[in-house]
Amino acid sequence: MLRPGDPGFAELALPYNLRAASVLPAGIARCLNAPDVAEAIKWSRRYGFPLVARSGGHSSADFSVTRGLMIDTKLMNQAQFDGRTGVATIGGGCLNADVYRALRQNDATITHGRCPTVGAAGFLLGGGIGFNIRRLGVAVDSLVASQIVTADGEIVPVSEDENGDFFWACRGGGGGNFGINTSFSVQTSPAPASVTASRLIWDAKADTVLPALLAALEDSPTSLGSWTTVTGVTPKELAAGQDVSVVFEGQLVGPPTELAKILAPVYTVAQPAQSTIEELGYWDAQENFFSDTPKPTEFQNRSLYFFGPVRPEAIETALYWLRRWPGTSIYANLSFLQTGGQASTVPADATAFVHRDNNWFMLWYLKWSGSDSVDSVEANLAWLGEFYDAISPYAIPQAYQNFPDPSLTDFLQQYYATNLRRLEKIKAAVDPHRVFNFPQAIPPASGRDIGRMRPTGPDWKGRPEDIPRARTS
């Protein structure tokens, strides 16, 4: 148990999104196993303390903060691989980096992300997207079993054959809603011997390059996974001759010549200003894609999905607003991840992850720092809201629960759509008193205000001294 002032407390307590940096726990329970987690939950309920679980701590809306007890699972970071079955079993506190290491050692893969410090638990529970989504589906499509500690402190195994409803909810129902998952078993696939990894940048002619690129990708095979990012520029920068940049990052299971054929229509429009295309071993290629772990900052994410090709009106709207970015000390961008393929072959109600019938996922990143004035931040958030509203008519009204958006008013429908009712019923069965609660938590089916624990939530003003200091050994 760590209390304020203890070595390591400040580092563990600080959220990744500094918008909630003032919300610090009264104590942090560092758990080594599922029984530790169970004891922490039982203690919190016994004394009426709110609780929250944290592994990687990358919740973009800071839903892993509390003024009560933080249940930290980072020490539960073991990863094992069964060479006979190809099943990898990972602890609930593993970071993506721990998963990558285990998979790499066994020439295996799943659909995985690009940030090594993200918690694998949150990534999996919310669905899990990445370059392999069209080839292998979303990450939870590979989940075969999990272990979860419930609101009653019970350690429960879940799979298709055991506690099936609970298992269904763990495949896309989002982290922090139903319990604390302490392990996951995923069915891996053999990693390709090699892939073509690419990064191309066009710093001009975005009005013709972006539609040509998205159209070329629309016709590409599912062996290609890609992120296309368009950066924002201020009107002042635009007047000085600097335009938005289009950045393509792709992973193709195939040779560079095949990628060249896919991108040929784009090359006829404009050659990239920068181009890196390499054929590499699968995990060597991932090193090129892994994002650096940035220092905690303040930011806002928003997301939408598209069905079918991205309409010309949507592209024009995106470029219009990206050229009117008010500007901060950091940056703003908009990214398109191509979806569909294997992910769309799974029925929307087969797992809790409902976002199946789509072709593109769109994500906004708006970041700023403490050097930006309040007026600047407000202007940027207003810009983001107008941008989102302008492009929404062309999109599916759904948002990705792994990038929670505090701006949404209909978040439950956006995150879970037609699967919401079943999730609410499961919540009522396993956590009717909302022990696991946060601003966008799934409510029980019997009523959205049923049986709240009191005190609760990150705004609780309890005193740190109310948590007894535990003996350490």
C-alpha positions as CSV (number, residue, x, y, z in Angstrom):
1,M,0.0,0.0,0.0
2,L,1.4,3.4,-1.0
3,R,0.2,6.6,0.6
4,P,0.9,10.2,-0.4
5,G,4.6,10.9,0.3
6,D,5.7,7.3,0.0
7,P,8.4,6.6,-2.6
8,G,6.8,5.9,-6.0
9,F,3.4,7.2,-5.1
10,A,3.6,10.5,-7.1
11,E,4.7,8.6,-10.3
12,L,2.0,6.0,-10.1
13,A,-0.7,8.4,-9.1
14,L,-0.2,10.9,-12.0
15,P,-2.6,10.3,-14.9
16,Y,-1.4,10.3,-18.5
17,N,-3.9,13.0,-19.4
18,L,-2.9,15.9,-17.2
19,R,-6.4,17.4,-17.4
20,A,-7.1,15.4,-14.3
21,A,-3.7,15.9,-12.6
22,S,-5.3,17.3,-9.5
23,V,-7.4,14.1,-8.8
24,L,-5.0,11.9,-6.8
25,P,-5.8,8.8,-4.8
26,A,-5.8,8.6,-1.1
27,G,-3.9,5.3,-1.5
28,I,-2.6,2.9,-4.1
29,A,-2.9,-0.9,-3.6
30,R,-0.1,-2.6,-5.5
31,C,-1.5,-6.0,-6.3
32,L,0.6,-9.1,-7.1
33,N,-2.2,-11.5,-7.9
34,A,-6.0,-12.0,-8.1
35,P,-6.4,-12.6,-4.3
36,D,-4.7,-9.2,-3.7
37,V,-7.2,-7.5,-6.0
38,A,-10.1,-9.3,-4.3
39,E,-8.9,-8.2,-0.9
40,A,-8.6,-4.6,-2.1
41,I,-12.1,-4.6,-3.5
42,K,-13.6,-6.1,-0.3
43,W,-11.7,-3.6,1.8
44,S,-13.0,-0.7,-0.3
45,R,-16.6,-1.9,0.1
46,R,-16.2,-2.6,3.8
47,Y,-15.2,1.0,4.4
48,G,-17.2,2.7,1.7
49,F,-14.3,3.9,-0.3
50,P,-14.6,4.5,-4.0
51,L,-12.1,2.4,-6.1
52,V,-10.6,2.4,-9.6
53,A,-8.3,0.0,-11.3
54,R,-5.3,1.1,-13.3
55,S,-2.8,-0.8,-15.4
56,G,-1.2,1.2,-18.2
57,G,-3.0,4.4,-17.1
58,H,-3.6,5.6,-20.6
59,S,-7.3,6.4,-20.3
60,S,-7.7,9.4,-22.6
61,A,-10.6,10.7,-20.5
62,D,-8.8,10.0,-17.2
63,F,-11.3,7.4,-16.1
64,S,-8.6,5.6,-14.0
65,V,-8.4,8.4,-11.5
66,T,-10.0,8.5,-8.0
67,R,-9.8,10.3,-4.7
68,G,-10.3,6.9,-3.1
69,L,-8.3,3.7,-3.5
70,M,-6.4,3.0,-6.8
71,I,-6.0,-0.7,-7.4
72,D,-2.7,-0.9,-9.4
73,T,-2.1,-4.1,-11.3
74,K,1.2,-3.2,-13.0
75,L,3.1,-5.8,-11.0
76,M,0.9,-8.5,-12.5
77,N,2.9,-8.4,-15.7
78,Q,3.8,-12.0,-16.5
79,A,3.3,-13.4,-20.0
80,Q,3.4,-17.1,-20.9
81,F,3.1,-18.8,-24.3
82,D,1.9,-22.3,-24.9
83,G,3.8,-23.5,-28.0
84,R,1.5,-26.5,-28.5
85,T,-1.7,-24.4,-28.7
86,G,-0.4,-21.0,-29.7
87,V,-2.3,-19.5,-26.7
88,A,-0.6,-16.6,-24.9
89,T,-1.7,-15.9,-21.3
90,I,-0.9,-12.4,-20.0
91,G,-1.3,-10.8,-16.6
92,G,-3.9,-8.1,-16.1
93,G,-1.1,-5.6,-15.5
94,C,0.9,-6.3,-18.7
95,L,1.8,-3.4,-20.8
96,N,1.7,-3.8,-24.6
97,A,5.5,-4.0,-24.4
98,D,5.3,-7.1,-22.3
99,V,2.9,-8.7,-24.8
100,Y,5.1,-7.7,-27.8
101,R,8.1,-9.4,-26.1
102,A,6.3,-12.6,-25.5
103,L,4.8,-12.7,-29.0
104,R,8.1,-11.9,-30.6
105,Q,10.0,-14.6,-28.8
106,N,7.5,-17.1,-30.3
107,D,7.1,-15.7,-33.8
108,A,3.5,-15.0,-33.1
109,T,1.1,-12.1,-33.4
110,I,-2.4,-10.8,-32.7
111,T,-4.0,-7.5,-33.6
112,H,-2.0,-5.2,-31.4
113,G,-1.5,-1.5,-31.0
114,R,1.5,0.7,-31.5
115,C,2.2,2.3,-28.1
116,P,4.3,0.0,-25.9
117,T,3.2,1.7,-22.6
118,V,-0.5,1.2,-23.1
119,G,-2.1,-1.4,-20.7
120,A,-2.9,-4.6,-22.5
121,A,-6.1,-5.0,-20.3
122,G,-7.7,-1.8,-21.4
123,F,-6.6,-2.4,-25.0
124,L,-8.3,-5.8,-25.1
125,L,-11.4,-5.0,-23.1
126,G,-12.4,-2.2,-25.4
127,G,-11.9,-4.2,-28.6
128,G,-8.3,-3.5,-29.8
129,I,-7.5,-2.1,-33.2
130,G,-4.2,-1.9,-35.2
131,F,-2.6,-2.7,-38.5
132,N,-3.8,-6.4,-38.4
133,I,-7.5,-5.5,-38.0
134,R,-8.4,-6.3,-41.6
135,R,-6.3,-9.5,-41.7
136,L,-7.0,-10.9,-38.2
137,G,-10.0,-9.0,-36.8
138,V,-10.1,-6.9,-33.6
139,A,-7.9,-8.0,-30.7
140,V,-10.9,-9.4,-28.7
141,D,-11.7,-11.8,-31.5
142,S,-8.6,-13.7,-30.4
143,L,-9.6,-13.7,-26.7
144,V,-10.4,-17.3,-25.5
145,A,-10.5,-16.9,-21.8
146,S,-10.0,-14.4,-18.9
147,Q,-10.1,-14.2,-15.2
148,I,-12.0,-11.4,-13.5
149,V,-12.5,-10.3,-9.9
150,T,-16.1,-9.2,-9.3
151,A,-17.6,-6.5,-7.2
152,D,-18.1,-9.1,-4.4
153,G,-14.4,-9.9,-4.5
154,E,-15.0,-13.3,-6.2
155,I,-12.4,-14.6,-8.6
156,V,-14.3,-15.8,-11.6
157,P,-13.0,-17.6,-14.8
158,V,-14.8,-16.7,-18.0
159,S,-14.8,-18.3,-21.5
160,E,-17.3,-19.4,-24.1
161,D,-18.0,-22.5,-21.9
162,E,-17.9,-20.8,-18.5
163,N,-19.8,-17.7,-17.5
164,G,-20.5,-17.0,-21.1
165,D,-22.4,-13.8,-20.7
166,F,-19.6,-12.4,-18.6
167,F,-17.1,-13.4,-21.2
168,W,-19.2,-11.8,-24.0
169,A,-19.1,-8.5,-22.0
170,C,-15.3,-8.7,-21.6
171,R,-15.0,-8.7,-25.4
172,G,-15.6,-5.1,-26.1
173,G,-17.5,-3.9,-23.0
174,G,-14.7,-1.6,-22.0
175,G,-12.4,-1.6,-19.0
176,G,-13.7,-0.7,-15.6
177,N,-17.3,-1.7,-16.1
178,F,-17.7,-5.2,-14.7
179,G,-14.8,-6.0,-12.6
180,I,-11.0,-6.2,-12.6
181,N,-9.5,-8.6,-15.2
182,T,-6.4,-10.2,-13.8
183,S,-5.5,-12.4,-16.8
184,F,-6.3,-12.9,-20.4
185,S,-5.7,-15.9,-22.8
186,V,-5.5,-15.0,-26.5
187,Q,-5.2,-17.3,-29.5
188,T,-2.3,-16.1,-31.5
189,S,-1.5,-16.4,-35.2
190,P,1.9,-17.1,-36.7
191,A,3.7,-13.9,-37.5
192,P,4.4,-13.4,-41.2
193,A,8.1,-14.0,-42.1
194,S,8.3,-10.5,-43.5
195,V,6.2,-7.5,-44.2
196,T,6.7,-4.3,-46.2
197,A,6.7,-1.4,-43.7
198,S,6.3,2.1,-45.2
199,R,6.0,5.7,-44.2
200,L,5.3,8.4,-46.8
201,I,4.7,12.1,-46.4
202,W,3.1,14.5,-48.8
203,D,3.5,18.1,-47.7
204,A,1.6,19.7,-50.6
205,K,-1.5,19.1,-52.8
206,A,-3.5,17.6,-50.0
207,D,-6.8,18.4,-51.9
208,T,-5.8,15.8,-54.6
209,V,-3.5,13.5,-52.6
210,L,-5.8,12.6,-49.8
211,P,-8.8,11.6,-51.9
212,A,-6.5,9.7,-54.2
213,L,-4.8,7.9,-51.3
214,L,-8.1,6.9,-49.6
215,A,-9.5,5.7,-52.9
216,A,-6.4,3.6,-53.6
217,L,-6.6,2.1,-50.1
218,E,-10.3,1.3,-50.5
219,D,-9.3,-1.2,-53.3
220,S,-6.4,-2.7,-51.5
221,P,-6.2,-6.3,-50.2
222,T,-6.8,-7.1,-46.5
223,S,-3.1,-8.0,-46.2
224,L,-2.5,-4.2,-46.0
225,G,-3.1,-2.3,-42.8
226,S,-2.7,1.5,-42.8
227,W,-3.0,4.7,-40.8
228,T,-3.3,7.9,-42.8
229,T,-2.8,11.1,-40.8
230,V,-3.5,14.7,-41.8
231,T,-1.9,17.4,-39.7
232,G,-3.5,20.8,-38.8
233,V,-2.1,24.2,-39.7
234,T,-3.1,27.6,-38.6
235,P,-4.4,30.3,-41.0
236,K,-1.1,32.2,-40.4
237,E,0.9,29.2,-41.4
238,L,-1.3,28.6,-44.4
239,A,-0.8,32.2,-45.5
240,A,3.0,31.7,-45.2
241,G,2.9,28.8,-47.6
242,Q,2.7,25.9,-45.2
243,D,-0.1,23.4,-45.9
244,V,-1.4,20.4,-44.2
245,S,0.7,17.2,-44.5
246,V,-0.6,13.8,-45.4
247,V,1.3,11.0,-43.7
248,F,0.7,7.4,-44.8
249,E,2.0,4.5,-42.6
250,G,1.4,1.0,-43.9
251,Q,2.1,-2.6,-43.1
252,L,1.7,-5.0,-46.1
253,V,2.1,-8.8,-45.9
254,G,3.7,-8.8,-49.3
255,P,6.7,-7.3,-51.3
256,P,7.3,-3.6,-51.9
257,T,6.4,-4.1,-55.6
258,E,2.8,-4.9,-54.5
259,L,2.7,-1.8,-52.4
260,A,3.9,0.2,-55.4
261,K,1.0,-1.1,-57.4
262,I,-1.5,-0.2,-54.7
263,L,-0.2,3.4,-54.4
264,A,0.4,4.0,-58.2
265,P,-2.8,6.2,-58.5
266,V,-1.5,8.4,-55.8
267,Y,2.0,8.7,-57.3
268,T,0.4,10.0,-60.5
269,V,-1.1,12.8,-58.5
270,A,2.1,13.7,-56.6
271,Q,5.3,12.1,-55.4
272,P,5.8,12.0,-51.7
273,A,8.3,14.5,-50.2
274,Q,9.6,11.7,-48.0
275,S,9.4,8.0,-48.5
276,T,10.6,5.0,-46.4
277,I,9.7,1.6,-47.7
278,E,11.5,-1.5,-46.3
279,E,10.9,-5.2,-46.4
280,L,11.6,-6.4,-42.8
281,G,10.9,-9.3,-40.5
282,Y,7.5,-8.8,-38.8
283,W,8.7,-7.7,-35.4
284,D,11.6,-5.7,-36.8
285,A,9.0,-3.8,-38.8
286,Q,6.9,-3.1,-35.7
287,E,9.9,-1.2,-34.2
288,N,9.4,1.3,-37.0
289,F,5.7,1.8,-36.1
290,F,6.0,1.9,-32.3
291,S,5.2,5.4,-31.1
292,D,7.5,7.1,-28.7
293,T,6.2,7.3,-25.2
294,P,5.4,11.0,-24.8
295,K,5.5,12.7,-21.5
296,P,2.0,13.2,-19.9
297,T,0.3,16.2,-21.4
298,E,-3.2,17.5,-21.8
299,F,-5.3,16.3,-24.7
300,Q,-8.7,15.5,-26.2
301,N,-9.6,12.6,-28.5
302,R,-12.8,12.2,-30.6
303,S,-13.7,9.4,-33.0
304,L,-16.2,8.3,-35.6
305,Y,-16.7,5.5,-38.1
306,F,-17.4,5.5,-41.8
307,F,-19.3,2.9,-43.8
308,G,-18.1,2.5,-47.4
309,P,-15.6,4.9,-49.0
310,V,-15.0,8.2,-47.3
311,R,-17.2,10.6,-49.2
312,P,-15.7,13.6,-51.0
313,E,-17.7,15.9,-48.9
314,A,-16.2,14.4,-45.8
315,I,-12.7,14.9,-47.1
316,E,-13.4,18.5,-48.1
317,T,-14.8,19.2,-44.7
318,A,-11.8,17.6,-43.0
319,L,-9.3,19.7,-45.0
320,Y,-11.4,22.9,-44.5
321,W,-11.2,22.6,-40.7
322,L,-7.6,21.3,-40.5
323,R,-6.6,24.6,-42.3
324,R,-8.4,26.6,-39.6
325,W,-6.8,25.1,-36.5
326,P,-6.3,27.9,-33.9
327,G,-3.0,26.4,-32.8
328,T,-1.5,25.3,-29.5
329,S,2.0,24.7,-28.3
330,I,1.8,21.0,-29.4
331,Y,-0.4,19.8,-32.4
332,A,-3.7,18.7,-33.8
333,N,-4.3,16.0,-36.4
334,L,-6.9,13.7,-37.9
335,S,-6.2,10.0,-38.7
336,F,-7.9,7.4,-40.8
337,L,-7.5,3.7,-40.0
338,Q,-8.8,1.3,-42.6
339,T,-11.1,-1.3,-41.0
340,G,-13.4,-3.9,-42.5
341,G,-12.0,-7.2,-43.7
342,Q,-11.9,-10.0,-41.1
343,A,-13.3,-7.6,-38.4
344,S,-16.5,-7.2,-40.4
345,T,-17.1,-10.9,-40.8
346,V,-18.1,-11.2,-37.1
347,P,-21.7,-10.4,-36.3
348,A,-22.2,-7.2,-34.3
349,D,-23.9,-9.1,-31.5
350,A,-21.3,-12.0,-31.3
351,T,-19.2,-9.9,-28.9
352,A,-19.8,-6.7,-27.0
353,F,-17.6,-4.9,-29.6
354,V,-20.4,-3.6,-31.9
355,H,-18.3,-1.6,-34.4
356,R,-18.3,-4.2,-37.2
357,D,-20.1,-2.8,-40.2
358,N,-17.7,-0.1,-41.2
359,N,-14.7,0.6,-43.5
360,W,-12.9,3.4,-41.8
361,F,-12.2,4.6,-38.3
362,M,-11.4,8.3,-37.8
363,L,-9.6,9.7,-34.8
364,W,-8.9,13.3,-33.7
365,Y,-5.9,14.2,-31.6
366,L,-5.8,17.6,-30.1
367,K,-2.9,18.2,-27.6
368,W,-1.7,21.2,-25.6
369,S,0.5,21.9,-22.6
370,G,0.6,24.1,-19.5
371,S,2.1,26.9,-21.6
372,D,-1.1,27.4,-23.5
373,S,-3.5,30.0,-22.1
374,V,-7.0,29.2,-20.9
375,D,-8.4,31.2,-23.9
376,S,-6.2,29.3,-26.3
377,V,-7.4,25.9,-24.9
378,E,-11.0,27.0,-25.0
379,A,-10.6,28.2,-28.6
380,N,-9.1,24.8,-29.6
381,L,-11.8,22.8,-27.9
382,A,-14.5,24.9,-29.6
383,W,-12.7,24.3,-33.0
384,L,-12.6,20.6,-32.3
385,G,-16.3,20.6,-31.4
386,E,-17.3,22.4,-34.6
387,F,-15.0,20.2,-36.7
388,Y,-16.6,17.1,-35.2
389,D,-20.2,18.4,-35.8
390,A,-19.4,19.4,-39.4
391,I,-18.1,15.9,-40.4
392,S,-20.6,13.8,-38.3
393,P,-23.4,13.9,-41.0
394,Y,-21.1,11.8,-43.3
395,A,-20.2,9.2,-40.6
396,I,-21.8,6.4,-38.6
397,P,-22.8,7.8,-35.2
398,Q,-20.5,5.5,-33.2
399,A,-17.4,6.2,-31.2
400,Y,-14.6,3.8,-30.1
401,Q,-14.8,3.1,-26.3
402,N,-11.0,2.8,-26.1
403,F,-10.7,6.5,-26.9
404,P,-13.4,7.7,-24.4
405,D,-14.7,11.1,-25.3
406,P,-15.9,13.3,-22.4
407,S,-17.6,15.6,-24.9
408,L,-20.3,13.0,-25.9
409,T,-23.7,13.3,-24.4
410,D,-25.0,10.0,-26.0
411,F,-21.8,8.0,-25.2
412,L,-23.5,4.8,-24.3
413,Q,-25.2,4.6,-27.6
414,Q,-22.1,5.7,-29.5
415,Y,-19.9,3.1,-27.7
416,Y,-22.2,0.1,-27.6
417,A,-25.2,0.8,-29.9
418,T,-27.4,-2.3,-30.2
419,N,-25.4,-4.2,-27.6
420,L,-26.1,-1.7,-24.8
421,R,-29.2,-3.4,-23.4
422,R,-27.5,-6.8,-23.0
423,L,-24.5,-5.0,-21.3
424,E,-26.8,-3.3,-18.9
425,K,-28.4,-6.6,-18.0
426,I,-25.0,-8.1,-17.3
427,K,-24.0,-5.1,-15.2
428,A,-27.2,-5.5,-13.2
429,A,-26.3,-9.2,-12.6
430,V,-22.6,-8.7,-11.6
431,D,-22.4,-5.2,-10.2
432,P,-25.9,-3.9,-9.3
433,H,-24.5,-1.3,-6.8
434,R,-22.0,0.2,-9.3
435,V,-18.9,-0.6,-7.3
436,F,-17.1,-0.1,-10.6
437,N,-18.2,3.3,-11.6
438,F,-16.9,6.3,-13.6
439,P,-18.5,9.2,-15.6
440,Q,-19.2,7.0,-18.6
441,A,-19.7,3.7,-17.0
442,I,-22.4,1.2,-18.1
443,P,-25.4,1.4,-15.7
444,P,-27.4,-1.6,-14.5
445,A,-30.5,-2.4,-16.5
446,S,-32.8,-1.9,-13.5
447,G,-32.1,1.9,-13.5
448,R,-29.3,4.3,-14.3
449,D,-29.3,5.6,-10.7
450,I,-29.7,2.3,-8.8
451,G,-27.8,1.7,-5.6
452,R,-24.8,4.0,-6.0
453,M,-22.2,3.4,-3.3
454,R,-21.6,6.5,-1.3
455,P,-19.1,8.2,-1.3
456,T,-18.3,7.5,-5.0
457,G,-16.6,8.9,-8.0
458,P,-13.4,11.0,-8.6
459,D,-15.1,14.1,-7.0
460,W,-15.3,12.4,-3.6
461,K,-13.6,14.7,-1.1
462,G,-12.5,12.0,1.4
463,R,-9.3,12.4,3.5
464,P,-6.1,10.5,2.7
465,E,-5.7,9.8,6.4
466,D,-9.0,7.7,6.2
467,I,-7.0,4.9,4.6
468,P,-4.9,3.1,7.2
469,R,-1.2,2.7,6.3
470,A,-0.6,-1.0,5.5
471,R,2.4,-2.9,6.7
472,T,4.8,-3.6,3.8
473,S,7.2,-6.5,3.6
